[in-house]
Amino acid sequence: MFGIGQFELLIIIVVALIVIGPGKLPDMMRTIGKGFAEFKRVSSDVKQTFDLEVRKAEVEARDKEEAVKKKAAARKEPPAAEPKTEVESAPTEVASADEPKAEAKTSATPGDKA
């Protein structure tokens, strides 16, 4: 605690007892304790507020980056054309009469001899 050893703490307590007096020392310690508790509460509140604002700023920055990426992607793409249907986009193969048809291979059954 603040780099204070047991001996130094004992000297501080003895000096405070002599200076403040035994009658007012408990009230003074209670007041100091309440002050520390209030300081801790306020500092915790400030830390929470700071963390919340940092998170908000990160979200805004991420959203802004996504918007810039979307705009850049929109500029690179050509104007929206009508989407192709499956029939138009599927490759067509027409077998001509000159080409031999491929024979279907069937698996041999145990009784068949090849």
C-alpha distance (Angstrom), angle and dihedral (degrees) to the residues before:
residue distance angle dihedral
M1 . . .
F2 3.84 . .
G3 3.82 89.6 .
I4 3.81 91.7 -73.5
G5 3.79 115.5 144.5
Q6 3.79 127.3 -149.0
F7 3.80 94.1 -96.6
E8 3.83 93.5 51.5
L9 3.81 90.8 47.7
L10 3.81 90.8 51.5
I11 3.82 90.8 51.4
I12 3.84 91.0 49.5
I13 3.82 91.2 50.9
V14 3.83 92.5 48.3
V15 3.83 91.8 48.7
A16 3.83 91.0 47.1
L17 3.82 90.2 49.4
I18 3.80 91.0 51.7
V19 3.83 95.8 43.8
I20 3.82 100.0 39.9
G21 3.75 98.5 29.7
P22 3.78 132.3 -129.2
G23 3.83 93.8 -86.5
K24 3.79 98.0 56.6
L25 3.81 98.9 32.2
P26 3.86 96.0 85.7
D27 3.83 91.2 49.1
M28 3.80 90.7 46.9
M29 3.84 92.0 49.9
R30 3.83 90.6 48.0
T31 3.80 90.4 51.4
I32 3.80 91.6 48.4
G33 3.81 90.4 48.6
K34 3.81 91.4 51.9
G35 3.80 89.9 48.2
F36 3.80 91.7 52.7
A37 3.83 91.1 47.2
E38 3.81 90.8 51.0
F39 3.81 91.1 47.1
K40 3.80 90.6 50.7
R41 3.82 91.7 49.3
V42 3.81 93.2 49.0
S43 3.80 93.6 45.9
S44 3.81 90.1 49.4
D45 3.81 90.1 50.7
V46 3.81 91.5 49.3
K47 3.81 90.7 48.9
Q48 3.82 92.0 50.7
T49 3.80 91.3 48.8
F50 3.80 91.4 48.2
D51 3.83 92.2 49.3
L52 3.82 90.7 48.7
E53 3.80 91.9 51.7
V54 3.81 91.7 47.6
R55 3.82 90.4 52.1
K56 3.82 90.7 49.0
A57 3.81 91.0 50.4
E58 3.82 91.0 49.6
V59 3.80 91.8 50.7
E60 3.81 91.6 48.3
A61 3.80 91.2 48.9
R62 3.82 91.3 49.1
D63 3.81 91.4 48.6
K64 3.79 90.5 49.0
E65 3.82 91.2 50.8
E66 3.81 90.9 50.1
A67 3.80 90.9 50.2
V68 3.81 90.7 51.1
K69 3.82 90.8 49.0
K70 3.81 91.2 49.6
K71 3.80 91.3 50.2
A72 3.81 91.0 48.7
A73 3.80 91.3 48.7
A74 3.80 90.8 48.1
R75 3.82 90.6 53.3
K76 3.82 92.7 51.0
E77 3.81 95.1 50.3
P78 3.80 119.0 80.8
P79 3.78 117.3 -116.0
A80 3.76 111.9 -68.3
A81 3.79 109.1 -86.1
E82 3.74 125.8 -168.2
P83 3.77 109.7 -77.2
K84 3.78 116.1 -109.7
T85 3.74 118.3 -113.8
E86 3.77 121.1 -126.8
V87 3.79 92.2 -103.8
E88 3.80 92.8 53.6
S89 3.78 95.0 45.2
A90 3.83 97.4 43.8
P91 3.82 114.3 93.7
T92 3.76 112.3 -114.5
E93 3.77 124.2 -142.1
V94 3.74 119.3 -165.9
A95 3.75 117.5 -168.1
S96 3.73 112.9 -143.1
A97 3.75 123.0 -144.8
D98 3.82 90.2 -114.8
E99 3.80 94.5 61.3
P100 3.80 117.1 82.0
K101 3.77 116.0 -120.7
A102 3.78 116.6 -115.1
E103 3.77 112.6 -112.9
A104 3.76 116.5 -125.3
K105 3.76 113.2 -115.8
T106 3.77 115.7 -136.0
S107 3.72 126.2 -165.6
A108 3.73 115.0 -109.1
T109 3.76 118.2 -115.4
P110 3.81 119.2 -133.7
G111 3.84 91.9 -104.5
D112 3.83 96.0 51.3
K113 3.78 121.4 91.1
A114 3.73 118.8 -149.8
